[in-house]
């Protein structure tokens, strides 16, 4: 299913990616116009050429297909811009700003945990709102990223989803109508199979009819599955990436339940992370889900080929469409999605041999010892801990996943879903999606001016 739903997993500069759009255009021309030429130039293919009504309807569907494909290719998937910078004097925090930063971190008077601050993309150097991911092909964070589609050379996102859905709809309608025309002619050939061959169509026309029928059948199967998965995500208000995250979260919880523990070991130094079940928060009911994705509650505009779609709000920084997402309230607080991936937390934050071991060693180094024997014993313990850490780090480096030039992984594989997909296959830059565990680590890559702006807003 990997290549069927997301296309070939190749690098952005791959020559294969450059052939996708011309290949789609050739396929549409071959099936859409080649079939009509075959019907008109083969009078022996019963029931003969298409009628005037059939020709108008079929070519109207093809015209809608071309337009929606053009929009799915050319519409920008969305771009997040940095918040307006603070005054130049705020570049170096004043004592009041420093006090605000420290006091906001130590303020625990709120009984209900507040939503976490907006994530920050260290590659884009911009805010990273919920449901956004950094696309390795587009080179930026994409709002409500579904996947990067190589057949359109564009991301299926909040801004391009309506055009992509309409393209799939009109493509499938065109294929179903073409399949009906081809089936009529194949049925007539089978009905006249006992007649002399010279009374039927010529051999080149028969070969072309068979090739066209097989091509149409394959395209119907592939695009039918893609239409089904797209409509499913549309109704449930989920993306392919979020479906992958749901499956990963359920697998992690199932593993914890099998171990009779709510904790996940982060490293060999005793670090542990408590996990909790999180419900998918963006399913608001099928009509609200569909209206949100199409940018309008007018059902007639959902399938109109010339209708528009939602765009990122630029009125108020950090507010509005594309920045904030309504949640269904099933979780204790907002902003809990996506669930933390313990493996990413280990890779992105804790490292080897682990934070717990490092803290213990630092505490040992800060002690004052009464006698020389105590200092020698502490030194020997540190040597042993250092040897153990180096041994663990060596094993980790040998097991660590490496990436080759084509984006394939060698060594110990990352987690994949039941179809063998990982985030890389959907176009996500997995390095930019690394997460931190602690509050201090979450702010590590955020510019100081942005931290000050957040603290003043909270105050």
C-alpha positions in Angstrom: 0.0 0.0 0.0 3.0 2.3 0.4 3.5 3.1 -3.2 -0.2 3.1 -4.0 -1.2 5.7 -1.4 1.9 7.9 -1.2 3.8 7.1 -4.4 7.5 6.2 -4.7 9.6 7.2 -1.8 12.3 9.2 -3.5 14.3 12.2 -2.7 13.0 15.6 -3.8 15.8 15.9 -6.4 15.1 12.5 -7.8 14.6 12.4 -11.6 11.6 10.1 -11.0 9.7 12.9 -9.3 10.1 15.1 -12.3 8.4 12.5 -14.5 5.3 12.1 -12.4 3.2 15.1 -13.7 4.0 14.4 -17.4 3.2 10.8 -16.8 -0.2 11.6 -15.3 -0.9 14.0 -18.3 0.1 11.2 -20.8 -2.1 8.7 -19.0 -5.1 11.1 -19.0 -4.6 11.8 -22.7 -4.2 8.2 -23.6 -7.3 7.0 -21.8 -9.4 10.1 -22.4 -8.7 11.0 -26.0 -7.1 7.8 -27.3 -10.2 5.8 -26.4 -12.4 8.3 -28.4 -10.1 8.1 -31.4 -10.3 4.3 -31.2 -14.1 4.3 -31.0 -14.5 6.7 -34.0 -11.9 5.0 -36.2 -13.2 1.4 -35.5 -16.8 1.2 -36.8 -16.6 -2.6 -36.5 -16.3 -2.2 -32.7 -20.0 -2.4 -31.7 -21.9 -0.3 -30.7 -19.7 2.1 -32.8 -18.7 5.7 -32.1 -19.9 7.5 -29.0 -23.2 9.3 -29.3 -23.3 13.1 -29.1 -24.6 13.0 -25.6 -22.0 10.5 -24.4 -19.2 12.6 -26.0 -20.3 15.8 -24.3 -20.6 14.2 -20.9 -17.3 12.3 -21.1 -15.4 15.4 -22.3 -17.0 17.6 -19.6 -15.7 15.1 -17.0 -12.3 15.2 -18.6 -12.3 19.0 -18.6 -13.2 19.0 -14.8 -10.4 16.4 -14.3 -7.8 18.6 -16.0 -8.8 21.7 -14.1 -8.9 20.1 -10.7 -5.6 18.4 -11.4 -4.1 21.8 -12.4 -5.3 23.3 -9.1 -4.0 20.3 -7.0 -0.6 20.8 -8.6 -0.3 24.6 -8.5 -2.2 25.7 -5.3 0.3 26.5 -2.6 0.0 24.0 0.3 0.5 26.7 2.8 3.3 28.5 4.6 3.6 29.7 8.2 5.3 33.1 8.7 7.1 34.2 11.9 5.2 36.4 14.3 6.0 40.1 14.1 9.3 40.6 15.8 9.4 42.5 19.2 11.1 45.9 19.5 14.9 45.8 19.0 15.3 46.4 22.8 13.8 43.1 23.5 16.5 41.2 21.7 18.4 41.0 25.0 16.0 40.4 27.8 15.7 43.0 30.5 15.6 42.1 34.2 11.8 42.3 34.1 11.7 40.0 31.1 14.0 37.5 32.8 11.8 37.7 35.9 8.7 37.0 33.7 10.4 34.0 32.1 11.4 32.5 35.4 8.2 33.2 37.3 6.0 31.8 34.5 7.9 28.5 34.6 7.6 28.3 38.4 3.9 29.2 38.5 2.0 26.1 39.5 -1.1 27.8 40.9 -3.4 26.8 38.0 -5.2 23.6 39.0 -6.0 22.7 35.3 -2.9 22.2 33.2 -2.8 24.9 30.5 -2.3 23.9 26.9 1.4 23.6 25.8 2.9 26.6 24.0 3.2 26.4 20.2 5.9 24.2 19.0 8.8 25.7 17.1 10.4 24.4 13.9 14.2 24.7 14.1 14.5 24.3 10.3 11.9 26.9 9.3 12.5 29.1 12.4 8.8 29.7 12.6 6.0 28.5 14.9 4.8 25.0 14.3 1.1 24.8 15.1 -0.8 21.6 15.8 -1.3 19.2 12.9 1.5 20.7 10.9 4.6 18.8 9.8 7.9 19.7 8.1 7.8 18.4 4.6 11.2 17.1 3.3 10.1 17.8 -0.3 8.6 21.3 0.1 11.2 22.3 2.7 8.8 23.9 5.1 6.1 23.2 7.6 2.8 22.4 6.0 -0.6 23.1 7.7 -2.6 19.9 8.4 -0.2 17.9 6.3 -1.8 14.7 4.9 1.1 13.4 2.8 3.3 14.7 0.0 1.8 13.3 -3.3 4.4 12.7 -6.0 1.6 12.4 -8.6 0.9 16.2 -8.1 4.4 17.1 -6.8 2.6 18.9 -4.1 1.6 18.4 -0.5 -2.0 17.4 0.3 -2.7 19.9 3.1 -5.3 22.1 4.6 -5.2 24.4 1.5 -4.9 21.8 -1.2 -7.2 19.0 0.2 -10.4 20.3 -1.5 -8.7 20.4 -4.9 -7.1 17.0 -4.4 -10.5 15.5 -3.4 -12.3 16.9 -6.4 -9.5 15.7 -8.7 -9.9 12.2 -7.3 -13.7 12.4 -7.7 -13.7 13.5 -11.3 -10.9 11.1 -12.2 -12.9 8.2 -10.8 -16.1 9.3 -12.6 -14.2 9.6 -15.9 -12.7 6.1 -15.4 -16.0 4.5 -14.5 -17.6 6.0 -17.6 -14.7 4.9 -19.8 -14.9 1.4 -18.2 -18.6 1.3 -19.3 -17.7 2.2 -22.9 -14.9 -0.4 -23.0 -17.0 -3.0 -21.4 -19.7 -2.5 -24.1 -17.2 -3.2 -26.8 -15.6 -6.1 -25.1 -19.0 -7.7 -24.5 -19.9 -7.3 -28.2 -16.7 -9.0 -29.3 -17.4 -11.9 -26.9 -20.9 -12.1 -28.3 -19.6 -12.3 -31.9 -16.8 -14.7 -31.1 -18.2 -17.4 -33.4 -18.3 -15.1 -36.5 -15.4 -15.0 -39.0 -12.5 -12.8 -37.9 -12.7 -10.6 -41.0 -16.1 -9.4 -39.9 -14.8 -7.9 -36.7 -12.3 -5.2 -35.8 -8.7 -5.4 -37.0 -5.9 -6.9 -34.9 -4.2 -3.6 -34.1 -7.6 -2.2 -32.8 -8.1 -5.4 -30.7 -4.7 -5.1 -29.2 -5.2 -1.4 -28.4 -8.6 -2.1 -26.9 -7.1 -4.8 -24.6 -4.2 -2.5 -23.5 -6.6 0.4 -22.9 -8.9 -1.9 -20.9 -6.1 -3.2 -18.7 -4.8 0.3 -18.1 -8.2 1.6 -17.2 -8.7 -1.3 -14.8 -5.4 -0.7 -13.1 -6.0 3.0 -12.8 -9.5 2.4 -11.4 -8.2 0.0 -8.7 -5.4 2.4 -7.6 -7.4 5.6 -7.7 -10.5 3.9 -6.2 -8.4 2.9 -3.1 -6.9 6.4 -2.9 -10.4 8.0 -3.2 -11.7 5.7 -0.4 -8.8 6.6 2.0 -9.2 10.3 1.2 -13.0 10.3 1.8 -12.5 8.3 5.0 -10.0 10.9 6.3 -12.4 13.7 5.1 -15.3 12.3 7.1 -13.3 11.5 10.2 -11.2 14.7 10.0 -7.9 12.8 10.1 -4.9 12.7 7.8 -2.8 9.8 6.7 -0.1 11.0 9.1 -2.6 11.1 12.0 -3.9 7.7 11.2 -0.3 6.5 11.4 0.1 8.3 14.7 -3.1 6.7 16.1 -1.9 3.2 15.1 1.5 3.9 16.7 -0.1 5.1 19.9 -2.3 2.1 20.1 0.7 -0.2 19.5 2.7 1.5 22.3 -0.2 1.3 24.7 -0.8 -2.4 23.8 2.9 -3.1 24.5 2.7 -1.3 27.9 -0.4 -3.3 28.8 1.3 -6.5 27.9 4.1 -5.5 30.3 1.6 -4.5 33.1 3.2 -1.1 33.3 2.3 2.5 32.3 6.0 3.4 31.9 8.3 3.2 28.9 12.0 2.9 29.4 13.8 5.6 27.7 17.4 4.4 28.1 19.7 2.1 29.8 20.3 4.6 32.7 16.9 4.1 34.4 15.0 7.0 32.7 11.3 6.2 32.3 8.4 8.0 30.7 4.8 7.6 31.9 2.3 7.1 29.1 -1.4 7.8 29.0 -4.1 6.9 26.6 -5.0 9.9 24.4 -8.1 10.1 22.3 -8.0 11.6 18.8 -9.2 15.1 19.5 -10.2 16.5 16.0 -13.2 14.3 15.2 -16.1 16.8 15.7 -18.9 14.9 13.9 -19.0 14.0 10.2 -20.7 17.2 8.9 -18.5 19.5 10.9 -15.5 17.5 9.8 -16.4 17.8 6.1 -17.3 21.4 6.3 -14.0 22.3 8.1 -11.9 20.5 5.4 -13.7 22.1 2.5 -13.7 25.6 4.0 -17.5 26.0 3.7 -20.8 24.6 5.0 -22.4 24.9 1.5 -22.6 21.3 0.3 -23.1 22.4 -3.3 -19.6 24.0 -3.3 -17.9 20.9 -2.0 -17.8 19.2 -5.4 -18.0 22.3 -7.6 -14.7 22.2 -9.6 -14.2 26.0 -9.5 -14.8 26.4 -5.8 -12.0 27.4 -3.5 -10.6 26.0 -0.2 -9.5 27.3 3.2 -6.4 29.3 3.6 -4.1 30.2 6.5 -5.3 33.2 8.5 -3.0 36.2 8.4 -5.2 38.6 10.4 -4.0 37.9 13.9 -0.6 36.2 14.4 -1.1 32.7 15.7 -4.9 32.9 15.6 -7.5 31.7 13.2 -7.6 29.1 10.4 -4.6 26.9 10.2 -3.2 28.0 13.5 -5.8 26.7 15.9 -7.9 23.6 15.7 -11.2 22.9 17.5 -11.1 19.8 19.7 -13.8 17.5 20.9 -12.9 17.7 24.6 -12.4 14.0 25.2 -8.9 14.6 26.6 -8.1 16.3 30.0 -6.7 19.4 28.2 -6.2 20.7 24.7 -3.0 20.4 22.7 -2.2 16.8 23.8 -2.0 15.5 20.2 0.1 14.0 18.8 1.0 11.5 21.5 4.6 11.4 22.5 6.7 8.7 20.8 9.1 7.4 23.4 11.6 6.4 20.7 11.7 9.9 19.3 12.0 11.3 22.8 15.0 9.1 23.4 16.6 10.1 20.0 15.7 13.8 20.2 16.2 14.6 23.8 17.5 12.0 26.3 20.3 10.5 24.3 22.7 7.8 25.6 23.1 6.6 28.3 20.2 8.7 29.7 19.4 11.8 31.7 19.0 9.9 35.0 22.5 8.6 34.9 23.9 12.0 33.9 22.2 13.7 36.8 23.4 11.1 39.3 27.0 11.5 38.1 26.8 15.3 38.3 25.5 15.0 41.9 28.3 12.7 42.7 30.9 15.2 41.3 29.4 18.0 43.4 29.9 16.3 46.7 32.6 17.1 49.2 34.4 14.0 50.6 35.8 13.8 54.1 38.7 11.4 53.5 41.0 10.4 50.7 39.4 6.9 50.7 36.0 8.4 49.9 37.4 10.4 47.0 39.1 7.3 45.7 35.9 5.3 45.9 33.9 8.0 44.2 36.6 8.2 41.5 36.5 4.5 40.9 32.7 4.6 40.7 32.8 7.4 38.2 35.3 5.4 36.1 33.0 2.4 36.1 30.0 4.5 35.2 32.0 6.1 32.4 33.0 2.7 31.1 29.4 1.5 31.3 28.2 4.6 29.5 30.8 4.2 26.7 29.9 0.6 26.2 26.1 1.4 26.1 26.8 4.3 23.6 28.8 2.0 21.4 26.0 -0.6 21.3 23.5 2.2 20.6 25.6 3.6 17.7 25.8 0.1 16.2 22.0 -0.3 16.5 21.2 3.2 15.5 19.3 3.7 12.2 21.3 5.1 9.3 19.9 6.6 6.2 21.3 6.1 2.7 21.2 8.5 -0.2 17.8 7.3 -1.5 16.1 7.9 1.9 16.0 4.2 2.8 17.0 3.1 6.3 19.6 0.4 7.1 20.2 -1.3 10.4 17.5 -1.5 13.0 14.3 -0.1 11.4 12.1 2.5 12.9 8.5 1.8 13.9 6.2 1.1 10.9 2.5 0.6 10.7 0.7 -2.5 9.5 1.3 -1.5 5.9 5.0 -1.0 6.3 4.9 2.8 6.2 6.7 5.3 8.4 6.5 9.1 8.5 9.3 9.3 5.9 7.0 7.7 3.4 4.4 10.4 3.8 7.0 13.1 3.1 7.6 14.1 6.7 11.1 15.3 7.7 11.5 13.0 10.7 14.5 14.9 12.0 12.4 18.1 12.3 9.7 16.1 14.0 11.9 15.1 17.0 10.3 16.0 20.2 11.6 16.9 23.7 10.3 15.5 27.0 11.0 18.3 29.5 9.6 21.8 29.5 13.1 23.3 29.3 14.0 21.1 26.3 10.8 22.2 24.5 12.1 25.8 24.6 15.6 24.9 23.7 15.3 25.8 20.0 12.9 28.7 20.4 14.4 32.2 20.0 14.5 34.3 23.2 12.3 36.9 21.6 9.6 34.4 21.0 9.9 33.1 24.6 9.5 36.6 25.9 6.4 37.2 23.7 4.8 34.0 25.0 5.5 34.8 28.7 4.1 38.4 28.3 1.0 36.9 26.6 0.5 34.4 29.5 0.9 37.2 32.0 
